[in-house]
Amino acid sequence: MIVTGRALSSLAYSQYALGHFNVINMEQIISVFQGAMSVNAPFILAFTKAARGYAQPKMLQAMTQAAQEIFPDAIFITHLDHGDAATCLDAIASGFYSSVMIDGSHLPFEENIALTRDIVARAHEKGVSVEAELGLLKGVEDDIESQKALLTDPDQAAEFVERTKCDSLAVAVGTSHGAYKFSGAEGLHLDRLAAIQKRLPHFPLVLHGASSVNLDDVKRINRAGGAIKENAKGMDEAQLPEAIRLGVMKVNIATDARLLWTRAHREFFRDNPEAFDPIEPGRIYMREYAQLVAHKCQVLGAANRSQDYKTSEVFQTSKV
């Protein structure tokens, strides 16, 4: 069952977060459903503008609807990630998305407010939740690239939410997009996150760029012919419980799935140079990605939380 993003805030705040999993193909969609359902966790199935350009919006929608029929007990949000105005409006009009993200983080403050406020008005007319972003994350993901980071200002965050009426806010508190996130002893700026929560009590915050970047996967990729820098350092999962306590209710994961895909396929064809059937490495990837999704849901505290939605009054009024 697809639910709106607003259902998250009333049920999960400071207790657990939902895993947001970017998907682009059938293998990833099935894996996310399988992994989340194996631990009875609600989840967010997310599509970027790049994914829609690659696989076509109607194809992604059809595959998701098929997965919904295969896994009828699944509780999930369909989310547009890092949308511009045109993509957000198309997603809202489609009737498929229960949540959209309008990314005006690269704009000056007042322009970000104006853009976000317009999308919020359009989305709320259709019962769609809106995530916005304030602050800049460094790194590259799909066609999103920034060479600098700008931490979210707590006072600006409070003003931004008040003036735009967005339903959740992605904040820049130390993470970054892509495989190269932290260096040395760096990690989340929990003090900045606490300051934002103080100015926005009980308001859902979002953590982008939160993949762990498993170094073992990186090394295995390189042993199988890859050339990824081995100084990659991702999100420390040990920091996530404190981030959740400080208002983070949605945690975005994309790079980990990509690294796993690369490792599974490189190793398979290295070890089986005569092979050419994509089903065989696909099966390996799907099995391991489902396990990763289940693990992430457990780390975020979302395991065995689907029942919360099914029995709540919020769930009954948030179905789409």
N, C-alpha and C positions, 0 to 999 in steps of 0.2 A: 504494500500500500504506500503510495506517495503522499507525504505530508509536507506542510509548509515549514520554512525555516523558523517561523515564530514559535512553533511548538517546542522547539529546543530550549528556549530561554526559560520557560515556566517549569520545565521538568528536570533540567540538568544542572542549572547554575550552581557552581562551586562544588559539584559532586562528581561530574564526569564530563567528558567532551566527546563529540562525534568525530570519527575519522572521515576526512574528505579525501576521496581517491579519484584522481584524474584518470580518465579512461579514453581510449581512442579506437579500440577494436573489440571483436567478439571475445577473444581470449581474456582480455582484462575485465570486461563486463561480467562474464561468467565467474571469473576468479573472485571478484569483489563480492558478488552475491554468495558464492559458496563459503568464502572465508567468514563473512559476517554472520551468515546463518549458522555456521558450525558453532559459534559462541553466542548465538541469539542476541546479536547486537544491532541496533539501528545504525544507519550509516548515511553518508552523502556521496552520491554518484555525480561526478563533476566533469564537465566538458568545456574545453577552452575554445576560443575562436579558431585556433590552429587545428584543433581536432575536428571541428565542424567543417573546416575547409578541406581537410584530408578525407574524412569518411562520409561527409554529407549529413546535414542535420536529420533528414528523414531516415537515413540508415541507422544512425545512432539511436533515434527514437524507437524505431522498429525493433532493434536488438534489445533495448531496455524493456520494452513492453513484452517481448518474448521471454526475457529472463524473469519478469514479474509473474508471468503465467507459470513458469517452471518452479519458481520459489514464491508461492502465494502468501506465505507468512512474513515475507520481508517487509520491514518498515524503513523507508528511506526517503531522502530528499533528492530531487533532480535539480542540479545547480549549474548555472553558467558561470564559469570562472574567468576573471579578467576580461570582462566585456567592455567594448566601447558603446557609444550611444546606439548606433545602428544595430549592433548585434544584440544588445539588451532588448531593444524594442521588438526585434524579430522573435527573440526567445519568449518574451511576454505574450506576444500575439499567437504563438504556436499552441498555447494551452498545455504544453508538455512540461515546462519548467515550473517548479514550485518556488524557486529562488534564483535570483540573478545577482551577480557582482558587477557594479559599475566602477571601473578603475579610473579615477581622476587624480591619482596620487602624483602624477607627473605635472599637474597643472598648478598654477598659483592658488592659494587658499580660497579666495573668493570665487574663482572659476570652478574649482572642484565642488564647492558648495552648490553653485548654480546648476552644474551638470547633474550632481547627485540628487538634488531636490526635484528636478524635472523627472528623472527616472523613477524616483520613489513615488511621485504622484501617479505616473502611468502604471507602475507595477501594482500599487495598492488598489487601484480601480479593479484589477483582475485577481486580487487575492494573492499576489506573488510577493514574497519577502525580498528585501534588498540588503545586500552587503556592500559597504563602501570601504574605501581605504584612505588612510591619512598617514603620511610618512612614506619614505622610500626604502625598499629593500634592494640591496646590491645583488648583482648576478644576472643570469640568463635562464629563462624558461620559455620555450616556444618562441613567440615573437616579442616577448617582454624582456627588455634589457635595460639595466641601469649600472653605470660605472661608479656610482656613489651611494652611500646609505645616509638616510636622514631619519633619526629617531622621532617617533611621534611625540608631539608636545601635549602634555596632559590638559592644559587649559584650552588649547585649540581643539582637542578631541571633544571636550564637553560642549564647546560652542558649536562644533561641526554637527554633532548628533542632534542638538537642540534645533538647529536651523534646517537640517535636512530631513529629519524624522526617519533616518535609515534604521533598519532592524538589527544590524550588527556592524561592527567596525573592525576591519583588518588593521592591525597596528604594527609598526616597525619597532621592535625591541631587541634586535640583535641577530635575527635569522637572515638568511639570504636565499635566493633562488639558485638552483643548479647543484652541481656536485661539490663545489668549493665554498663552504659556508664559514666555518670558524677556523681560527689558527691559534696555536699555542693553548693557553688556558682560557680562551674566550668562551662565552656562553651567553645565555639569555640575560638581558638586563632586567632582572626581577624587580629591582628598585623602581625602574621606569614603569614596569607593568603595574606595580602596586600604586604608584602615583596616578596612573590612568584610572585604575579601579576606584580610587578614592574620589575622583572627580565624576566618575560614571558608575556609581554603585548599582549592582544587579543588572548591568547592561552587558549583553553578549559580545565578547571580544574574539578575534580570529587570529590564529598564528599561521602565517604563510611560511613557506620554505622550511618545513619542519621534518623533512626526511632525515633519517639517521646516517645515511651514506656509509653502509657497511664496508669497512676497509678490507675485510676478507673477500668480499665480492669484487672490489676494485683490483686486488692482487690477482685473483683468479682470472679476471678479464684480461689482465696484462700477460699472465702466463699463457693465455690462449690466443695471444696475438694482438691484444689491445695496447693502447698507449695513454691511459688515463693517469694523471698525476696522482701519486700515492700520498700526497700531503692533504688529501681531502679529509674533512672532518665535519660531520653533520650534527644534527640535534641530539643532545644527550637526553635519553629517555628519562633519566633520573630527575630531570628538572620539570618534567611534564606535570606531575601531581601538584607541585607548588604553583605552576602556571594556571592550572585548572582552578585551584583555590582562589587565585587572583582574577578570575573572570573569564579565562579562555574556555570557550565552549565548542570550538571548531578548529581542527588541526589538519592542515593541508599536507598531503603526501603525494609526490609525483616522481621525484628523482629515484627513490628506492625501487619503484616499479621498473623504471627504465634501466637501471643498473642490473637488476635481476634478469630482465629480458636479454640484455646484452651478454651477460655471463652464461645463461642457459644455452643460448644459441651458439656462441663462440665455442664453448666447451663441447657441445654436441657435435658440431661439424669438424672440430679438431680431432675428436676421438672417432668419428665416423666419416672420413673423407669421401667415402663412396656414396654416402646418403644424399638424398635430395627431396625427401618427403617432408613438408613443413609440419605435418601432424605430429611427428615424433618429438621434435624439440618443443613444439607447442604444448604437448601434454606435460612435459617436464616443467615448463614455465607456469602453466595454469596451476599445477599442483603446488609448486613452491610459492607462487604469488598468493594463492588462497591461504596458505599457512602464514604468510607475512601479514595479510589483512587481519586474520584472526588474532595474531600477536598484537598488532597495533590497537585493535579494539579492546583487548584485555589491558594493555598498558594505559589506555585512556579511561579505563573504568567503565566502558560501555557494554561489556559482556553481560548478558542476562538482563539487559535493560529494555528490550523490545516490549516486554509485557507492560512496562510503565506507560507506554504510548497507547497500547490497546485498551487499557482499563481507565484511562484518564478522560476527563471531560474535554480537555484541550485537544486530544486526539480526535474526538468525535466532531469537533468544529473546525479541524484543520485539514481534513482530507480533501484531496483535489482529484 
